[in-house]
Amino acid sequence: MSEAYGCTPDQLLDLHDRRAKLSVPRSDTAAKSEPTLAADRTVNSPGQAMSTGEGQRPISTVAVREAADESSAWAAWAETTNVGDIALEQIHAEIRRLSADYLVGDAVDAFTRTRLLRDRTFRLLEGHQWPRQATDLYAAAGYLCTLMAWMSSDLGHLADADAHGRTAWLCAEAIDHAELRAWTASTRSKIAFWDGRLKDAVEWARRGTAASATGTVQVLLACQEADAWSRLGAVTETEEALLRATAARDSVRGDDEIGGLFACSPGRQEQYHAGAHLRIGAYAQAFTEADNALRLLRAQPVRAYGTEAQSTISSAMGHIGVGQPEAVLETLAPVLQLPPEQRLDTVVSRMRDLAGMMASTPSARGSASVQARTALADWCQDSAPRRLALSPGSVDK
């Protein structure tokens, strides 16, 4: 009993009460208790208590063993995981595939596949895994939400895109992931730009730049800042941001972690330069940059139809800017041939900008301008956002 209670036998018994009731002589009681007390002062044999210091309760060997068992049990739990390294590798491989497929395939199909993988990743995060595996899962969830944010904005759902962007930013902050933070900021800058929140677009581009990520994201962030400044009509700030984009290209270090949508090729950069120069009225320069963009983009093994379409539209705008409206329809032929499921909201918006630009020129009533604007209006009637809105069932944006 004394071992169970963590004390010595003389502490367990009330010896004074025992002597009073049994009339045990003092010498006999002392003889029985003193050896035990002496043993406690010298050696802790199995089952006896261990002293923990003056003023503290003693600890029995049973308690020590129980504490060791508890540590072992926790270690067995900590060693278990609901995801393996091969599964994590597969998830990240699928993210890279989705990021690449989105550039060339059906936007709604890519969105659906991305959502399924995001849901699977979320479920894994709700279970138990090692810290390094949890970090990998947070990175995967962040990139998937960033993909869904970019896709949602291309499908015309900017508020929903922002919701995905906030979740992606949370993931990046939770694991202090520089590349994910930068690409999330880039995506949120893009969403703000198309939503007309141009100061927010500049701010997000700068927050992404401050992440000091490797790869080509720094190039894209500077281009996006120039994009927002150009729409605000700030010529000096636009040119300064474009110069930073060029400098960032010259100092790119490391490869892009994901690639595909999350990479800024030279052709994509040239398209941003062309778009920014168009907005500040530098038409000749924009015309040259748009043609350079198309040349570079068409030479790539994987051709991003969205970026090519925007570069083609920029080239058509350049023709209008230099007084050549008759060249617009011929220039736009590849874009006009895009199937509706590839007519992203960003591309449709650029086509409407082009039509508006043509309507404001002195040649607006000419046959070439009227014919082109009619073709653009018809083309914009059927698009990926419209197909999504008319599709049966529901798709989380």
C-alpha positions as CSV (number, residue, x, y, z in Angstrom):
1,M,0.0,0.0,0.0
2,S,2.8,2.4,0.8
3,E,4.3,1.7,-2.7
4,A,0.9,2.5,-4.3
5,Y,0.6,5.7,-2.3
6,G,4.1,6.8,-2.9
7,C,5.2,6.8,0.8
8,T,7.0,4.8,3.4
9,P,5.3,2.4,5.8
10,D,5.8,4.6,8.8
11,Q,4.2,7.5,6.8
12,L,1.2,5.3,6.0
13,L,0.5,4.3,9.6
14,D,-0.4,6.6,12.5
15,L,2.2,5.2,14.9
16,H,1.1,7.4,17.8
17,D,-2.5,6.1,17.5
18,R,-1.2,2.5,17.2
19,R,0.8,2.8,20.4
20,A,-2.1,4.3,22.3
21,K,-4.5,1.5,21.3
22,L,-2.2,-1.5,21.4
23,S,0.1,-0.2,24.2
24,V,3.1,-1.1,22.1
25,P,6.3,-0.1,23.9
26,R,8.2,2.8,22.4
27,S,11.3,0.7,21.9
28,D,9.4,-2.0,19.9
29,T,7.8,0.6,17.6
30,A,11.0,2.3,16.9
31,A,12.7,-1.0,16.2
32,K,10.2,-1.8,13.5
33,S,10.1,1.6,11.8
34,E,13.7,2.8,11.9
35,P,15.2,0.2,9.5
36,T,12.7,1.2,6.9
37,L,13.5,4.9,7.4
38,A,17.1,4.1,7.2
39,A,16.7,2.2,3.9
40,D,14.7,5.0,2.4
41,R,17.6,7.4,3.1
42,T,20.1,5.2,1.4
43,V,18.9,3.0,-1.5
44,N,15.7,3.0,-3.6
45,S,15.0,-0.6,-4.1
46,P,12.2,-1.7,-6.5
47,G,8.8,-0.6,-5.4
48,Q,10.2,2.0,-3.0
49,A,9.7,5.8,-3.4
50,M,12.3,8.1,-4.9
51,S,13.0,11.4,-3.2
52,T,12.4,14.4,-5.5
53,G,13.9,17.0,-3.3
54,E,13.1,19.0,-0.1
55,G,9.5,20.0,0.1
56,Q,8.3,17.9,-2.8
57,R,6.2,14.7,-2.8
58,P,8.2,11.5,-3.5
59,I,7.6,9.6,-6.7
60,S,7.3,5.8,-6.8
61,T,9.0,3.6,-9.4
62,V,5.5,2.6,-10.6
63,A,4.7,6.2,-11.4
64,V,8.0,6.5,-13.3
65,R,7.2,3.4,-15.3
66,E,3.7,4.7,-16.1
67,A,5.2,8.0,-17.3
68,A,7.5,6.0,-19.6
69,D,4.6,4.0,-21.0
70,E,2.7,7.3,-21.7
71,S,5.7,8.6,-23.7
72,S,5.9,5.3,-25.6
73,A,2.2,5.4,-26.4
74,W,2.4,9.0,-27.6
75,A,5.4,8.1,-29.8
76,A,3.4,5.3,-31.4
77,W,0.6,7.8,-32.2
78,A,3.0,10.4,-33.5
79,E,4.7,7.9,-35.8
80,T,1.4,7.1,-37.5
81,T,0.4,9.3,-40.5
82,N,-2.6,9.4,-42.9
83,V,-0.4,10.3,-45.9
84,G,2.9,8.9,-47.2
85,D,5.7,10.5,-49.0
86,I,4.8,8.9,-52.3
87,A,1.2,10.2,-52.0
88,L,2.5,13.7,-51.3
89,E,4.8,13.5,-54.4
90,Q,1.8,12.5,-56.5
91,I,-0.3,15.4,-55.3
92,H,2.4,17.9,-56.2
93,A,2.8,16.2,-59.6
94,E,-0.9,16.5,-60.2
95,I,-0.8,20.2,-59.3
96,R,2.0,20.7,-61.9
97,R,-0.1,18.9,-64.5
98,L,-3.2,20.9,-63.8
99,S,-1.2,24.2,-64.0
100,A,0.1,23.1,-67.4
101,D,-3.2,21.7,-68.7
102,Y,-5.1,24.8,-67.9
103,L,-3.0,26.7,-70.5
104,V,-4.1,24.5,-73.3
105,G,-7.4,22.8,-72.4
106,D,-11.0,23.3,-71.3
107,A,-11.2,25.8,-68.5
108,V,-14.2,24.3,-66.8
109,D,-12.8,20.8,-67.0
110,A,-9.5,22.0,-65.4
111,F,-11.5,23.7,-62.7
112,T,-13.4,20.6,-61.9
113,R,-10.3,18.5,-61.6
114,T,-8.6,21.1,-59.5
115,R,-11.5,21.2,-57.1
116,L,-11.4,17.4,-56.6
117,L,-7.7,17.5,-55.8
118,R,-8.2,20.4,-53.4
119,D,-11.0,18.5,-51.6
120,R,-8.7,15.5,-51.3
121,T,-5.9,17.6,-49.9
122,F,-8.2,19.3,-47.4
123,R,-9.4,15.9,-46.1
124,L,-5.9,14.8,-45.6
125,L,-5.1,17.9,-43.6
126,E,-8.0,17.2,-41.3
127,G,-6.2,13.9,-40.3
128,H,-2.9,13.3,-38.7
129,Q,0.6,13.5,-40.3
130,W,4.1,14.5,-39.5
131,P,4.9,18.2,-39.4
132,R,7.0,18.1,-42.6
133,Q,4.1,16.2,-44.3
134,A,1.6,18.8,-43.0
135,T,3.8,21.5,-44.4
136,D,3.8,19.8,-47.8
137,L,0.0,19.5,-47.7
138,Y,-0.5,23.2,-46.7
139,A,1.7,24.1,-49.8
140,A,-0.4,21.8,-52.0
141,A,-3.7,23.3,-50.6
142,G,-2.3,26.8,-51.2
143,Y,-1.3,26.2,-54.8
144,L,-4.7,24.5,-55.5
145,C,-6.6,27.4,-54.1
146,T,-4.4,29.8,-56.0
147,L,-5.2,27.8,-59.2
148,M,-8.9,28.0,-58.4
149,A,-8.7,31.7,-57.8
150,W,-7.1,32.3,-61.2
151,M,-9.5,30.0,-62.9
152,S,-12.6,31.6,-61.2
153,S,-11.5,35.0,-62.3
154,D,-11.1,33.8,-65.9
155,L,-14.6,32.4,-65.7
156,G,-15.9,35.8,-64.6
157,H,-16.5,35.1,-60.9
158,L,-14.2,37.6,-59.2
159,A,-15.7,37.6,-55.7
160,D,-15.4,33.8,-55.6
161,A,-11.9,34.1,-56.9
162,D,-11.0,36.4,-54.0
163,A,-12.4,33.8,-51.5
164,H,-10.0,31.2,-52.9
165,G,-7.2,33.8,-52.8
166,R,-7.7,34.4,-49.1
167,T,-7.5,30.7,-48.3
168,A,-4.4,30.4,-50.4
169,W,-2.8,33.3,-48.6
170,L,-3.6,31.7,-45.2
171,C,-1.8,28.5,-46.3
172,A,1.2,30.5,-47.4
173,E,1.4,32.4,-44.2
174,A,0.9,29.3,-42.0
175,I,4.1,27.7,-43.4
176,D,6.0,30.9,-44.4
177,H,6.3,29.7,-48.0
178,A,7.9,32.5,-50.1
179,E,7.0,31.1,-53.6
180,L,3.4,30.3,-52.6
181,R,3.0,33.7,-51.0
182,A,4.3,35.5,-54.2
183,W,2.1,33.5,-56.6
184,T,-0.9,34.0,-54.4
185,A,-0.2,37.8,-54.3
186,S,0.2,37.7,-58.1
187,T,-3.2,36.0,-58.5
188,R,-4.9,38.5,-56.1
189,S,-3.3,41.4,-58.0
190,K,-4.8,40.0,-61.2
191,I,-8.2,39.6,-59.6
192,A,-8.2,43.1,-58.3
193,F,-7.1,44.4,-61.7
194,W,-10.0,42.9,-63.5
195,D,-12.4,43.9,-60.7
196,G,-11.4,47.6,-61.2
197,R,-9.6,47.8,-57.8
198,L,-6.4,49.2,-59.3
199,K,-4.8,50.4,-56.1
200,D,-5.3,47.0,-54.6
201,A,-3.8,45.5,-57.7
202,V,-0.6,47.6,-57.2
203,E,-0.5,46.8,-53.5
204,W,-0.8,43.0,-54.0
205,A,1.9,43.1,-56.7
206,R,4.2,44.9,-54.3
207,R,3.4,42.5,-51.5
208,G,4.3,39.6,-53.7
209,T,7.6,41.3,-54.7
210,A,8.4,41.7,-51.0
211,A,8.2,37.9,-50.6
212,S,11.6,37.7,-52.4
213,A,10.7,34.4,-54.1
214,T,12.8,32.7,-56.7
215,G,11.8,31.9,-60.2
216,T,10.0,34.1,-62.7
217,V,7.2,35.3,-60.4
218,Q,9.1,38.6,-59.8
219,V,8.9,39.3,-63.5
220,L,5.2,38.8,-63.5
221,L,4.6,40.9,-60.4
222,A,6.4,43.9,-61.9
223,C,4.4,43.4,-65.1
224,Q,1.1,43.3,-63.1
225,E,2.1,46.5,-61.3
226,A,2.7,48.2,-64.7
227,D,-0.7,46.9,-65.9
228,A,-2.5,48.6,-63.0
229,W,-0.5,51.9,-63.3
230,S,-1.2,52.0,-67.1
231,R,-5.0,51.7,-66.5
232,L,-4.7,54.5,-64.0
233,G,-3.0,56.6,-66.7
234,A,0.2,56.9,-64.6
235,V,2.8,57.0,-67.4
236,T,5.9,57.4,-65.3
237,E,5.0,54.6,-62.8
238,T,4.1,52.3,-65.7
239,E,7.5,52.7,-67.4
240,E,9.3,52.3,-64.1
241,A,7.5,49.1,-63.3
242,L,8.2,47.7,-66.8
243,L,11.9,48.5,-66.3
244,R,11.8,46.5,-63.1
245,A,10.2,43.6,-65.0
246,T,13.1,43.7,-67.4
247,A,15.7,43.8,-64.6
248,A,13.9,41.0,-62.8
249,R,14.1,38.9,-66.0
250,D,17.9,39.5,-66.1
251,S,18.3,38.4,-62.5
252,V,16.0,35.3,-62.4
253,R,17.4,32.7,-60.1
254,G,16.1,29.2,-59.7
255,D,13.3,27.3,-61.5
256,D,9.6,27.9,-61.0
257,E,8.3,25.4,-58.4
258,I,5.1,24.5,-60.3
259,G,5.4,25.9,-63.8
260,G,2.6,26.2,-66.3
261,L,0.3,28.9,-65.3
262,F,2.7,29.7,-62.4
263,A,5.6,30.8,-64.7
264,C,6.2,33.9,-66.7
265,S,7.8,33.2,-70.0
266,P,9.4,35.9,-72.2
267,G,6.4,35.8,-74.4
268,R,4.0,36.3,-71.5
269,Q,6.2,39.2,-70.3
270,E,6.1,40.9,-73.8
271,Q,2.3,40.6,-73.8
272,Y,2.1,42.5,-70.5
273,H,4.5,45.2,-71.9
274,A,2.3,45.5,-75.0
275,G,-0.9,45.9,-73.0
276,A,0.6,48.5,-70.7
277,H,2.0,50.6,-73.6
278,L,-1.3,50.4,-75.4
279,R,-3.1,52.0,-72.4
280,I,-0.6,54.9,-72.1
281,G,-0.8,55.6,-75.9
282,A,2.6,54.2,-77.0
283,Y,1.0,52.4,-79.9
284,A,4.1,51.8,-82.1
285,Q,6.0,50.3,-79.2
286,A,3.0,48.2,-78.2
287,F,2.6,47.0,-81.8
288,T,6.2,45.7,-81.9
289,E,6.0,44.1,-78.4
290,A,2.7,42.3,-79.3
291,D,4.3,40.8,-82.4
292,N,7.4,39.8,-80.4
293,A,5.1,38.1,-77.9
294,L,3.3,36.2,-80.6
295,R,6.6,35.0,-82.1
296,L,7.9,33.8,-78.8
297,L,4.6,32.2,-77.7
298,R,4.2,30.3,-81.0
299,A,7.7,28.9,-80.7
300,Q,6.9,27.3,-77.3
301,P,6.2,23.5,-77.2
302,V,3.1,24.2,-75.1
303,R,1.1,27.1,-76.5
304,A,-1.0,29.0,-74.0
305,Y,-4.1,30.0,-76.0
306,G,-5.2,32.6,-73.5
307,T,-1.9,34.5,-73.6
308,E,-1.7,34.1,-77.4
309,A,-5.3,35.5,-77.7
310,Q,-4.5,38.5,-75.6
311,S,-1.3,39.2,-77.6
312,T,-3.2,38.9,-80.8
313,I,-5.8,41.4,-79.5
314,S,-2.9,43.8,-78.5
315,S,-1.5,43.5,-82.0
316,A,-5.0,44.4,-83.4
317,M,-5.1,47.4,-81.1
318,G,-1.7,48.4,-82.3
319,H,-3.0,48.4,-85.9
320,I,-5.9,50.7,-84.8
321,G,-3.4,53.0,-83.0
322,V,-1.3,53.4,-86.1
323,G,-4.3,53.9,-88.3
324,Q,-4.7,50.5,-90.0
325,P,-8.3,49.4,-89.1
326,E,-8.5,47.2,-92.3
327,A,-5.9,44.8,-90.8
328,V,-7.9,44.1,-87.6
329,L,-10.0,41.2,-88.8
330,E,-7.1,39.4,-90.5
331,T,-5.0,39.8,-87.3
332,L,-7.8,38.5,-85.1
333,A,-8.5,35.4,-87.2
334,P,-6.9,33.0,-84.7
335,V,-8.9,34.4,-81.8
336,L,-12.2,34.4,-83.7
337,Q,-11.6,30.6,-84.2
338,L,-11.4,29.8,-80.5
339,P,-14.1,27.5,-79.3
340,P,-16.5,29.0,-76.8
341,E,-15.1,26.9,-73.9
342,Q,-11.7,28.7,-74.4
343,R,-13.1,32.2,-74.6
344,L,-12.1,33.2,-71.1
345,D,-13.7,36.3,-69.5
346,T,-10.3,38.1,-69.6
347,V,-10.1,37.6,-73.4
348,V,-13.7,38.6,-73.9
349,S,-13.1,41.8,-71.9
350,R,-10.1,42.6,-74.1
351,M,-12.2,42.0,-77.2
352,R,-14.8,44.4,-75.9
353,D,-12.0,47.0,-75.2
354,L,-10.9,46.6,-78.8
355,A,-14.4,47.2,-80.1
356,G,-14.7,50.3,-77.9
357,M,-11.3,51.5,-79.2
358,M,-12.4,51.1,-82.8
359,A,-15.7,52.9,-82.1
360,S,-13.8,56.0,-80.8
361,T,-11.5,56.4,-83.8
362,P,-12.2,58.7,-86.9
363,S,-12.6,55.6,-89.0
364,A,-15.4,54.2,-86.8
365,R,-18.0,54.5,-89.6
366,G,-15.8,53.0,-92.2
367,S,-16.8,49.6,-93.6
368,A,-13.7,47.8,-92.2
369,S,-14.4,49.1,-88.7
370,V,-18.1,48.3,-88.8
371,Q,-17.5,44.8,-90.1
372,A,-14.9,44.1,-87.4
373,R,-17.0,45.4,-84.6
374,T,-20.0,43.3,-85.7
375,A,-17.8,40.2,-85.8
376,L,-16.4,41.0,-82.3
377,A,-19.9,41.5,-80.9
378,D,-21.1,38.1,-82.3
379,W,-18.0,36.4,-80.9
380,C,-18.5,37.7,-77.4
381,Q,-22.0,36.4,-77.2
382,D,-20.8,32.8,-76.5
383,S,-18.0,32.3,-74.0
384,A,-16.7,30.0,-71.3
385,P,-18.5,32.1,-68.5
386,R,-21.7,31.9,-70.4
387,R,-21.4,28.1,-70.9
388,L,-20.7,27.7,-67.2
389,A,-23.8,29.7,-66.3
390,L,-26.0,27.7,-68.5
391,S,-24.6,24.3,-67.6
392,P,-26.7,21.9,-65.4
393,G,-25.7,21.3,-61.8
394,S,-23.5,23.5,-59.8
395,V,-19.8,24.2,-59.8
396,D,-18.1,25.7,-56.8
397,K,-16.3,28.8,-58.1
